[in-house]
Structure formats: C-alpha cells, structure tokens
Amino acid sequence: FPGEAKSADRNGFAWGSWTEHSQAQAAVDTMLLALSKPQVIGWVWWSITDHEPWNRLGGLYASDHQPKPVLTRLQEQIIKLKLPRSASVDQNGQMKLPSLPGTYRITLDDGYSWQIHRNETGQVTLSGAK
C-alpha cells in the first residue's frame, strides 16, 4: 500500500483520497479479504518505515519511527480476530462458519460441544465431544 498517490495511480482509490487513514483502512480491508481466502497463508508488508526508497511513505512506522495509523489499525484488527465470538443458528437451522483458518469450538447450553478445524486449504474437520 503506497503512503501517497504516485503519478501512475491517478485512476483513483476505492478508499477516497490517499491519506495515512485511508492507507490504514485499505490495509485492514485487504487483510480481511486475504484471510477469507483459504489459499492465502501469509501476508508480507515490504516497507517497515516511511524512509524506504521503494515505497515512499508506505511504511508501518513514520520516518521518526513512530507507529502510523496503519500499524495501529492492523494490530487492533488482529486482536479482534482472536476474540471469542458467539454465533446463533438462523431460522433455517443453519449457522455460518468462520472463513479464517483455525480451530473453533461450538458449545451448546447443555454442555455438548463440537470442535471445527478449518485448514489453510479450506478443508473443514468436525469432531464432537460431551
């Protein structure tokens, strides 16, 4: 994600004018999109600071080594992704499964639970336990 619009980027951005805050929103949106695809197993950010010559102002940290909004927003989103969530069954008796790889536990009020594991290829394994 560039930190500033370059001459080749004049076709516009989906996030509006390119600022530190639109860079942060673009990074979070793209990270969530990438994580929703089972074939994505990693994500690389090339510019650590804004001082990198190949991506001017595209870093996670400003040139003075202070965190930029993009770093803060990515960290906040990663924390949210790790929080326990509740889900409910819809009127058709169905429940949406998380699209991110990982292990999830579904526990009913009566104590019965299932463990769902979604691997990086999207394959789901279900096991039950009391």
NORDAUR-V170443 format. One record per run of one state. SS is the DSSP state (h for helix, s for strand, l for the rest). FROM is the first residue (numbers start at 1). LEN is the number of residues. If there is no record, write none. Layout:
BEGIN
SS;FROM;LEN
SS;FROM;LEN
END
This chain:
BEGIN
l;1;6
h;7;3
l;10;10
h;20;16
l;36;13
s;49;1
l;50;11
s;61;1
l;62;5
s;67;1
l;68;1
h;69;14
l;83;19
s;102;6
l;108;5
s;113;6
l;119;5
s;124;6
l;130;1
END
